[in-house]
Amino acid sequence: MQYTGRRVSLDRSAAFLIFSQSESTLVDVQGWDAHARRFFATHLNLVDERSGAVRIAPDGAAAGVRVVHVRPRQAEDLALAEAADVAQTGLALLARRCRTVWLVGRAAEEDPLALRLAAIVASVVLGPILDARVPELLGVKSARERFGAG
């Protein structure tokens, strides 16, 4: 099943931003789920296409629902990514090549389920994850270490 990602603006301070090398706004739910199962021991399914609600269920842990939206990259997104890449890891350069961003809404200030979903999305769309609150720019490996998937 595919659906078009919801094109609304989720406040970046309440979400993880994932820079996408693909400009597509289509979500291949079955493809994302297969990827999540294979590399993250997690199951994904679409709860509500209109709201962009996705159920995320890590093996052996409590499941939850998070909202996923997509929009064109904004100048401020890129400025935050560049400011966050103080170690000059190259992730800001990668973000510069991405014209679309996916947003995964947080349910709380510290939200390992949202971070896990952001890492899954990032591994599919091949872009870095921005936590605009800090600001901090993460690759998939760093995100996995944060939510405990090593």
Steps between C-alpha positions, in 0.01 A plus 500: 500500500626846413367835607609856448662647810294769663619843392448710809734691718579326826691733731869404468553539876246221558643263241809337358576624148635248255662641187407294195704450186178394329247768412222242504226547757379144462526268795526135412364372831576137419853591386565710810365219718723239329800729550407564865461128567829409335727769643322628812302202640194721475160475335332799334148546374289793391228581750341796324596630157331837550697586814822320402481288817736201498507225763854405596549174689855400596539127570477443875401859585187709527351628176385854434363725230689796354408743224710523183477799265697616196572843356755682285822586683501857632799732523480492881521117497828520313633782720426292812669194346811701417512650851456153651787346303772666708723194470477531120394138457371562150138447603420868434640461149272202452205704632578770243439245220156411641202704384235324707468442873295246689387593850435245774300650785610444859255396771737624774826691540695172508329263260695187403214373281501821293879481472478135391245592232718794391798262465290259293384780272856637472632159401239478223528857363879515555526824691604632842271560797476846654393553860431872474460542877871452565582546199662168421552315174508120513569217263308174525775330702505778764122497523498121548750534784274759667189283507696190596507296179879532479 
